[in-house]
Amino acid sequence: MDKSKQEINDNDGSGNGNGGKRASARLKTSKQKTSERRLPTKGKSRRVIFKQKTTFKGKGTFSSITTSDCIFYKGQYYQTGDVVFVVDVDDGQKYYAQCRSFLIDPLCEKSVVLTWLLPTEQFDHSKPFDPESFYLGPEEDFPRLMDFVNFVCHAPSNYFSIYKTARSVPSNSVPV
């Protein structure tokens, strides 16, 4: 074979000079592989499309519970000190309480915190509500939804505490 023919065969990759391997099938050294990785790509990858270039910060709005001294619920105006009653599911009796505070949650549900009114011996369930036959009882820590509360009458917030001091036990009856 002539030298020119042998050079043509070597360039095709079918010659004896490269051991019969084509240029694409030749093993690359590790130096060549790392240098190829460092080359910047010409086009952008598809991940770049989904990346947000600018970030927008909204105003920091937080939902919170609002407390109030008065509230308007189902056509009735309630205020701190008003007397309400709750009907017990088990015995069907009315239990009276005084409104201590009102709450409105982020979903606009209205609730009330109550102070229970305890009946005196003069109290009669068959008669309408008489404030003189009640005195202040325990204070609740958890609010009740306004759906379960029924309005009785308006009263100042210190109404029953005034009666409590007026009804105090005489000093001569206290044992020493």
C-alpha positions as CSV (number, residue, x, y, z in Angstrom):
1,M,0.0,0.0,0.0
2,D,1.0,3.4,-0.8
3,K,1.6,6.0,1.9
4,S,-1.2,8.3,0.8
5,K,-3.7,5.4,1.0
6,Q,-2.5,4.5,4.5
7,E,-3.0,8.1,5.7
8,I,-6.5,8.1,4.3
9,N,-7.3,4.8,6.2
10,D,-5.8,6.2,9.4
11,N,-8.0,9.3,9.2
12,D,-11.1,7.2,8.8
13,G,-10.3,5.4,12.0
14,S,-10.1,2.0,10.3
15,G,-6.4,2.0,9.9
16,N,-3.8,0.3,12.1
17,G,-2.5,3.5,13.6
18,N,-5.3,3.7,16.3
19,G,-5.8,0.1,16.8
20,G,-8.9,0.0,14.6
21,K,-11.0,2.3,16.9
22,R,-12.8,5.4,15.7
23,A,-12.1,8.7,17.2
24,S,-15.4,8.9,19.1
25,A,-14.8,5.5,20.6
26,R,-11.3,6.3,21.9
27,L,-11.0,6.5,25.7
28,K,-10.5,10.0,27.0
29,T,-8.1,10.8,29.8
30,S,-9.4,12.2,33.1
31,K,-7.9,15.5,32.3
32,Q,-9.9,15.8,29.2
33,K,-13.2,14.9,31.0
34,T,-12.8,17.5,33.7
35,S,-11.9,20.2,31.3
36,E,-15.1,19.4,29.3
37,R,-17.2,19.8,32.4
38,R,-15.9,23.3,33.1
39,L,-16.9,24.6,29.8
40,P,-20.0,26.9,30.0
41,T,-23.0,25.7,28.1
42,K,-24.3,27.7,25.2
43,G,-28.0,27.5,26.1
44,K,-29.8,27.8,29.4
45,S,-31.1,24.7,31.1
46,R,-34.9,24.3,31.6
47,R,-34.6,24.8,35.3
48,V,-33.8,28.5,34.8
49,I,-37.2,29.0,33.4
50,F,-38.9,28.2,36.7
51,K,-36.6,30.3,38.9
52,Q,-38.1,33.6,40.0
53,K,-35.7,36.4,39.3
54,T,-37.2,39.0,41.7
55,T,-38.9,38.3,45.0
56,F,-41.8,40.3,46.2
57,K,-42.5,40.8,49.9
58,G,-46.1,41.4,50.9
59,K,-47.1,43.3,54.0
60,G,-46.9,41.3,57.1
61,T,-50.6,40.7,57.9
62,F,-51.3,38.4,60.7
63,S,-54.7,37.3,61.9
64,S,-55.4,37.8,65.5
65,I,-58.2,37.7,68.0
66,T,-59.7,41.1,68.8
67,T,-61.1,41.8,72.3
68,S,-63.9,44.3,72.8
69,D,-66.2,45.8,75.5
70,C,-69.2,45.7,73.3
71,I,-70.5,43.6,70.4
72,F,-73.5,43.5,68.0
73,Y,-74.8,40.0,67.4
74,K,-78.0,38.9,65.7
75,G,-79.7,42.2,66.1
76,Q,-78.8,42.6,69.8
77,Y,-76.2,45.0,71.3
78,Y,-74.2,43.3,74.1
79,Q,-71.8,45.1,76.4
80,T,-69.6,44.3,79.3
81,G,-71.7,43.7,82.4
82,D,-74.9,42.5,80.6
83,V,-76.7,39.5,82.0
84,V,-77.2,36.5,79.8
85,F,-78.3,32.9,80.3
86,V,-77.2,29.6,78.9
87,V,-79.5,26.5,78.8
88,D,-78.0,23.3,80.0
89,V,-78.3,20.4,77.6
90,D,-78.8,17.8,80.3
91,D,-81.4,19.3,82.5
92,G,-82.8,22.1,80.4
93,Q,-82.3,24.7,83.2
94,K,-81.3,28.3,82.6
95,Y,-77.9,29.3,84.2
96,Y,-77.3,33.0,84.4
97,A,-74.0,34.8,83.9
98,Q,-72.5,38.3,83.4
99,C,-70.5,39.2,80.3
100,R,-66.9,39.9,81.2
101,S,-65.4,40.4,77.7
102,F,-66.0,39.8,74.0
103,L,-63.8,38.2,71.4
104,I,-63.8,38.2,67.6
105,D,-61.6,35.6,65.9
106,P,-60.0,35.9,62.4
107,L,-63.1,34.1,61.0
108,C,-65.4,36.7,62.5
109,E,-66.9,34.2,65.0
110,K,-68.0,36.1,68.1
111,S,-67.5,34.7,71.6
112,V,-68.0,35.9,75.2
113,V,-66.1,35.3,78.4
114,L,-68.5,34.9,81.3
115,T,-68.7,35.3,85.1
116,W,-71.3,32.9,86.5
117,L,-74.0,34.2,88.8
118,L,-74.9,31.9,91.7
119,P,-78.5,31.9,93.0
120,T,-79.3,32.8,96.6
121,E,-81.9,30.9,98.7
122,Q,-84.5,33.5,97.5
123,F,-84.1,32.4,93.8
124,D,-87.2,30.7,92.2
125,H,-86.8,29.1,88.8
126,S,-90.5,29.7,87.9
127,K,-90.1,33.5,88.2
128,P,-88.3,35.8,85.8
129,F,-84.7,36.9,86.4
130,D,-84.3,39.1,89.5
131,P,-80.8,40.5,90.1
132,E,-81.2,40.6,93.8
133,S,-81.4,36.9,94.0
134,F,-77.9,36.3,92.5
135,Y,-74.3,37.0,93.5
136,L,-71.0,36.7,91.6
137,G,-69.6,33.2,91.2
138,P,-66.6,31.7,89.4
139,E,-65.1,33.4,86.4
140,E,-64.5,31.3,83.2
141,D,-61.2,31.4,81.4
142,F,-62.4,30.1,78.1
143,P,-64.8,31.9,75.8
144,R,-68.2,30.6,74.7
145,L,-69.6,31.1,71.2
146,M,-72.4,33.7,71.1
147,D,-74.7,31.1,69.5
148,F,-75.2,29.5,73.0
149,V,-75.9,32.7,74.9
150,N,-79.3,34.5,75.3
151,F,-79.7,38.1,76.4
152,V,-81.5,38.9,79.7
153,C,-80.8,42.5,80.6
154,H,-78.3,45.3,80.5
155,A,-76.3,45.9,83.7
156,P,-73.2,47.7,84.7
157,S,-70.0,45.6,84.9
158,N,-69.8,46.2,88.7
159,Y,-73.5,45.7,89.4
160,F,-73.1,42.4,91.3
161,S,-69.9,43.3,93.1
162,I,-71.8,46.3,94.7
163,Y,-74.5,44.0,96.0
164,K,-71.9,41.7,97.3
165,T,-70.4,44.4,99.5
166,A,-73.9,45.6,100.6
167,R,-74.8,42.0,101.6
168,S,-71.6,41.4,103.6
169,V,-71.9,39.4,106.7
170,P,-72.3,41.5,109.9
171,S,-69.2,41.6,112.0
172,N,-71.0,40.3,115.1
173,S,-71.8,37.0,113.5
174,V,-68.2,36.1,112.5
175,P,-66.6,33.8,115.1
176,V,-63.4,35.1,116.7
